[in-house]
Amino acid sequence: MQKLGAGYHTLYLYRRNGLTLTLTLAGGLALFLVLAIARQGTLSHELSAGRAGGDFYQVLPHNLMAWLFGLVFLFAMLALAIGVRRFWQDMTIGAPSRAAIGEAVRDVLRLKYLDGGHGAGCNNEDDAFTLARRRFHHFAFYGFMLCFAATCTATLYHYLFGWQAPYDFRSLPKLLGTVGGVSLMIGAAGLFRLNLMRHSLHGDAAQKPMDRGFIALLFLAALTGLLLMLFRSTSALALLLGVHLGVVMALFLTLPYGKFPHGIYHAAALLRWAIEKRRQHALTLGED
C-alpha cells in the first residue's frame, strides 16, 4: 500500500507541476551525462573538433548508449503495454478482423476525429471552430514517427549491414531525422501555443501542466537533435550530445505518465469501435 501511495503521490505531483518537473528532469539528466562525458576526458576541444569528426561513439561508446537507452525505452514500452492490455481485457468484443484493423489504422493516420465530428475542427480560446489542433497534431505525430523511423533505420544500418555512424547528410537516417525533427518542432510549438491560449472551459485545467511538460520535451528533443546534427563537426559536439541524450532520456522516462498514452488508448478505442460496428451489423443481419 505504501508503494501504491507513493506512486499516486508521484503522479499527482507530475500532474500539478508537469512542466517544471519535466524540465528539471531533463536538465538534471543532461548535466549528469555532460559531467560523465567530461570525466572521461571526451568533452575536450581536441576530441570534439578533431579526432571525433562528428562520431558520437568517440564521445560515448555505442554499446553503452544502446544499453542505456534501450533499457529506458523498454521500460516505457512495458508500462504502456501493461496499461493497454488491461484496457483491452476490460472489453469482451472478440478478436479484430482485418477490415476492422484497417479502418482503425486509417482513422489513426488521418487523425479523423480531430475534425470535431463535423469537419470544422475544435474550439480553443473561444466558441469559434478551428482545425489548428488537428494540423499541429499531424506535424507532431508524423514528425515523431519520422524521427523514430530514422532511429530504426540507423539501427538496421549498424547491426544488419555493418554501416557505422556518422552517416552522410544525404543518407536515409539523416533525411528522415531532419524532416521529422523540423516537423516535430512545428507541431510541438503550435500545440504549446494553443494550450496557452485555450479557454479554461475547454479541457481539464489540472491536465495542462502535464500536457505542457510533454510538449516541451518533444520540442526540446527535436531542437537539440537538429543542433547536434548541424554542429557535430565542431567543438560543441560532446556538450550537445550530452544535452540531447538527457532530454531524450527524460522523454522516455515520462512517456507512460504524461500525454503520450492518450494516443495509444485513442488507437485502441478506435479499433474497439471498428469491431463493435461490425458486430452490430452482423446482429442486425441475423435478426432479419
C-alpha positions in Angstrom: 0.0 0.0 0.0 2.9 2.3 0.8 4.3 1.7 -2.7 0.9 2.3 -4.3 0.5 5.5 -2.3 3.9 6.7 -3.3 3.1 6.0 -7.0 -0.1 8.0 -6.8 1.7 10.8 -5.0 4.4 11.0 -7.7 1.7 11.0 -10.4 -0.2 13.7 -8.6 3.0 15.9 -8.3 3.6 15.3 -12.0 0.1 16.4 -13.0 0.3 19.5 -10.8 3.9 20.5 -11.8 4.4 18.7 -15.1 6.3 21.4 -17.0 8.6 22.2 -14.0 9.3 18.5 -13.3 10.0 17.5 -16.9 12.4 20.4 -17.5 14.1 19.7 -14.2 14.4 16.0 -15.0 15.8 16.8 -18.5 18.2 19.4 -17.1 19.4 17.0 -14.4 20.0 14.1 -16.7 21.7 16.3 -19.3 24.0 17.7 -16.6 24.8 14.2 -15.4 25.7 13.0 -18.9 27.7 16.1 -19.6 29.7 15.6 -16.4 30.1 11.9 -17.2 31.5 12.8 -20.6 33.8 15.4 -19.0 35.0 12.8 -16.5 36.1 10.6 -19.4 38.0 13.4 -20.9 35.9 13.4 -24.1 34.4 16.9 -23.6 37.7 18.4 -24.7 38.0 20.6 -27.8 40.6 18.3 -29.3 38.3 15.3 -29.4 35.2 17.1 -30.3 36.5 19.2 -33.2 39.4 17.0 -34.2 39.6 13.3 -33.9 35.9 12.7 -33.3 35.0 14.2 -36.7 31.3 14.1 -35.8 31.5 10.5 -34.5 29.2 10.3 -31.4 30.7 7.0 -30.4 34.1 8.5 -29.7 32.3 10.6 -27.1 30.1 7.8 -25.7 30.7 4.2 -26.7 28.0 2.7 -28.9 27.2 -0.3 -26.6 26.8 2.0 -23.6 24.4 4.2 -25.4 22.5 1.2 -26.8 22.1 -0.5 -23.4 21.3 2.7 -21.5 18.6 4.0 -23.8 17.4 0.5 -24.8 16.6 -0.3 -21.1 14.8 3.1 -20.6 12.8 2.6 -23.8 11.8 -1.0 -22.9 10.7 0.3 -19.5 8.4 2.9 -21.2 7.0 0.3 -23.7 6.4 -2.3 -21.0 4.5 0.3 -18.8 2.4 1.3 -21.8 1.8 -2.3 -22.9 0.5 -3.3 -19.4 -1.9 -0.4 -19.4 -3.3 -1.2 -22.9 -3.6 -4.9 -22.0 -5.7 -4.1 -19.0 -7.8 -1.7 -21.1 -8.4 -4.4 -23.7 -9.1 -7.1 -21.2 -12.0 -5.0 -19.8 -13.7 -5.3 -23.2 -15.4 -8.5 -24.3 -15.6 -7.7 -28.0 -13.8 -10.6 -29.6 -10.8 -10.7 -32.0 -10.5 -7.9 -34.5 -10.9 -8.7 -38.2 -8.6 -7.4 -40.9 -11.2 -4.9 -42.0 -11.6 -3.5 -38.5 -7.8 -3.2 -38.1 -7.5 -1.5 -41.5 -10.3 1.0 -40.6 -8.7 1.8 -37.2 -5.3 2.3 -38.8 -6.7 4.7 -41.4 -8.6 6.7 -38.8 -5.4 7.0 -36.7 -3.2 8.1 -39.6 -5.8 10.7 -40.7 -6.4 11.8 -37.1 -10.0 11.6 -38.2 -11.8 12.6 -35.1 -9.8 15.8 -34.5 -12.1 17.4 -37.0 -14.7 17.9 -34.3 -17.1 15.4 -35.9 -18.4 17.9 -38.4 -15.2 18.8 -40.3 -14.8 22.4 -38.9 -12.4 21.4 -36.1 -12.5 22.0 -32.3 -12.9 25.0 -30.1 -9.9 26.6 -28.4 -9.8 30.1 -27.0 -13.4 30.9 -27.8 -16.5 29.3 -29.4 -15.0 29.5 -33.0 -14.1 26.2 -34.6 -10.6 25.7 -35.8 -8.6 22.9 -37.4 -5.3 24.2 -35.9 -5.1 21.5 -33.3 -5.6 18.8 -36.0 -2.9 20.3 -38.2 -0.4 20.7 -35.5 -1.1 17.2 -34.2 -0.3 16.0 -37.8 3.0 17.8 -37.7 3.9 16.4 -34.2 2.6 12.9 -34.9 4.4 12.4 -38.3 7.5 14.2 -37.1 7.7 11.8 -34.1 7.2 8.8 -36.4 9.9 10.0 -38.9 12.4 10.5 -36.0 11.5 7.0 -34.8 12.0 5.7 -38.3 15.4 7.4 -38.5 16.5 5.7 -35.3 15.2 2.3 -36.6 16.9 2.8 -40.0 20.2 3.7 -38.3 19.9 0.6 -36.1 19.5 -1.6 -39.2 22.4 0.1 -40.9 24.6 -0.7 -37.8 23.6 -4.2 -37.0 22.4 -5.6 -40.3 24.7 -4.0 -42.8 27.6 -3.1 -40.6 27.5 0.5 -41.7 28.9 2.6 -38.9 27.8 6.2 -38.0 28.3 9.0 -38.6 26.1 9.0 -41.7 26.2 11.5 -44.5 23.6 14.3 -44.6 22.1 12.7 -47.7 21.7 9.3 -46.0 18.2 7.9 -45.2 18.6 8.2 -41.4 19.7 11.8 -41.7 16.9 12.8 -44.1 14.3 11.1 -42.0 15.6 12.7 -38.8 15.9 16.1 -40.3 12.4 16.2 -41.8 11.0 14.6 -38.7 12.8 17.0 -36.4 11.6 20.1 -38.2 8.0 18.7 -38.4 8.1 17.8 -34.7 9.3 21.3 -33.7 6.5 22.9 -35.7 3.9 20.7 -34.2 5.1 21.0 -30.7 5.4 24.8 -30.9 1.9 25.1 -32.3 0.3 22.8 -29.8 2.1 24.6 -26.9 0.8 27.9 -28.2 -2.8 26.5 -28.5 -2.5 25.1 -25.0 -1.5 28.5 -23.6 -4.4 30.2 -25.4 -7.1 27.6 -24.6 -10.1 28.8 -22.7 -10.4 27.4 -19.2 -13.8 25.8 -20.0 -12.2 23.8 -22.9 -10.4 20.8 -21.3 -9.2 20.0 -17.9 -7.2 22.8 -16.3 -5.5 20.3 -14.0 -4.1 18.4 -17.0 -2.4 21.5 -18.5 0.9 21.3 -16.6 1.4 17.6 -17.6 0.5 18.4 -21.2 2.9 21.3 -21.4 5.7 19.2 -19.9 5.3 16.6 -22.6 5.0 19.1 -25.4 8.1 20.9 -24.1 10.1 17.7 -24.1 9.1 16.9 -27.7 10.2 20.3 -28.8 13.5 20.2 -26.9 14.3 16.7 -28.2 13.8 17.8 -31.8 15.7 21.1 -31.3 18.7 19.6 -29.6 18.8 16.7 -32.1 18.9 19.2 -35.0 21.5 21.3 -33.3 23.6 18.2 -32.7 23.4 17.3 -36.4 24.3 20.8 -37.5 27.3 21.2 -35.1 28.5 17.7 -35.0 31.9 18.6 -36.5 32.6 21.4 -34.1 33.9 21.6 -30.5 30.2 21.7 -29.3 29.7 18.0 -30.3 30.2 16.4 -26.9 28.2 19.1 -25.0 25.3 19.0 -27.4 25.3 15.2 -27.3 25.0 15.1 -23.5 22.2 17.7 -23.6 20.3 15.9 -26.3 20.6 12.5 -24.7 19.5 13.9 -21.4 16.3 15.4 -23.0 15.6 12.1 -24.8 16.0 10.0 -21.7 13.7 12.3 -19.8 11.1 12.0 -22.6 11.3 8.2 -22.5 11.1 8.0 -18.7 7.9 10.2 -18.6 6.2 8.7 -21.7 3.9 6.3 -19.7 2.8 9.1 -17.3 2.2 12.1 -19.5 0.2 13.0 -22.6 1.7 10.3 -24.8 -0.5 7.3 -23.7 -3.7 9.2 -24.9 -2.6 8.4 -28.4 -2.2 4.7 -27.7 -5.6 4.5 -25.9 -7.2 6.5 -28.6 -6.0 4.0 -31.2 -7.3 1.1 -29.1 -10.7 2.8 -28.7 -10.9 3.3 -32.5 -10.1 -0.4 -33.0 -12.8 -1.3 -30.5 -15.3 1.0 -32.3 -14.4 -0.6 -35.6 -15.0 -4.1 -34.2 -18.3 -3.1 -32.5 -19.7 -1.6 -35.6 -19.2 -4.9 -37.5 -20.7 -6.9 -34.6 -23.8 -4.6 -34.6 -24.2 -5.0 -38.3 -23.9 -8.8 -38.0 -26.5 -8.9 -35.3 -28.9 -6.8 -37.4 -28.5 -9.1 -40.4 -29.1 -12.1 -38.1 -32.4 -10.6 -36.8 -33.5 -10.1 -40.4 
